[in-house]
Amino acid sequence: MALGTLDRRPPPLFREGISALTKVVLCVAFAIFLMVLDARFKVAMPVRNVVATLLHPVQRLLLAPVDAWDTLGGYLQGTERAMAAEDHANRMLVQQAEALGRASQLQVENQHLRELLKMREVVQVQSQAAEVLYEAPDPYSRRLVIDRGSQQGIKPGSPVINAAGVIGQITRVYSFSSELTLLTDKDAAIPVLNTRTQQRGVAFGGERGDGSMELRFTAANADIQAGDVLSTSGLDGVYPPGLSVAKVLTVERRGDTSFARIGLQPVVSLDSVRHVLVLMPLALNEAAKAEAAASAAEDAKAAAERKTQARAEAKARSKQRAEPQSGDNDAKEGRP
């Protein structure tokens, strides 16, 4: 073998060069240098713009299937939602048309029944506003004092309400103030009507004085349940019918008694009452209406009598004017 053909390089085991760590450090330093250079002088910005421009069609091409799939899914979902909304709107339209038809039919039937039974309209009750002055200084009763008295036309027994419902009843009247006994007073009682079952009863103030009420003397098997609304029945001649009184809170049926223990909650927050409306009792209101009707009838009768008398006087005056004229005509004609 010729000497010139011999490989004189050292074997790989003994070769020396840049170590891997050094290469990593150099690459990191070069990368940091490029980042600083780009951040300071925006050197890579043109290159970045060119690359982004060249890759944009490729990106759009690759995203086209995804966009098409999303568009198709949105179209299908939108179509499904539109069909569901249309179906719901059609159902609501049918229900409203049915309800409107029932309401119109009930209105016609109600009018026919009123004409048939000669039912009178809802009673219109006279009222006046009042303001609560203070709570009566009696720890054993629930009473308030209002700023209206006999000088303003307040009568004993007048019911007192506000926008929510019945508050109580006037039990004592002074010249310029009155005492209002609340429904929760232990001596208070009010006839009520269950708006769901139309069953009548009497609600009393709670014995414990905690602001609750009770529906007493109700049979244990009566159809009454928690949540029923009680309103005034109007049978006592004091409260107008249909005013909200209380809600049934608890119903306890025990085997040792034939009556149920029913707890009520007033619909009015009696501890925060500030302004009230005092109504005239139904009996006095009916009497006032009868008196007003009688007075109106008397006034009409007197007016008719005055009109008749005026007509008679006018007729007599016209007759007196006609008599001299007939005398003058006879004298002109030579009649005796």
VENUR-V686517 format. One record per run of one state. SS is the DSSP state (h for helix, s for strand, l for the rest). FROM is the first residue (numbers start at 0). TO is the last residue. Records with the same first field share a line. If there is no record, write none. Layout:
SS = FROM-TO  FROM-TO
This chain:
l = 0-1  5-10  14-18  41-43  117-125  135-141  146-148  152-157  161-164  173-176  182-187  194-198  205-211  216-217  219-227  232-242  252-257  259-259  266-268  272-273  279-280  332-335
h = 2-4  11-13  19-40  44-116  149-151  269-271  281-331
s = 126-134  142-145  158-160  165-172  177-181  188-193  199-204  212-215  218-218  228-231  243-251  258-258  260-265  274-278
